[in-house]
């Protein structure tokens, strides 16, 4: 899955934690995209088995979609924290982590988590 799909899944996960219903319009507002763009992306995510959209327009992550979204969200959180721990301001850290979360290998990310657990007070 590409970065764009991962971003949609992460956004759906985060919105779902904040509110009971997640609809295409919510995703569009959160990501600052047109509803048409979101509709196209949701179609692709449905085809790939990552989301389900009911007749009322409510979006739900499938197990596959949830696993991908949680992986990306964890990376975002941890990478943001380590960058801030290193002295990067929060806004920059969050923006950089958003880009890094999609390209860091599983091996490198596991090493970052191990380092945090062993060498910082906030762990992983």
Beta strands, then each sheet from edge to edge (+ up, - down):
strand 1: 51-53
strand 2: 59-61
sheet 1: 1+ 2-
end
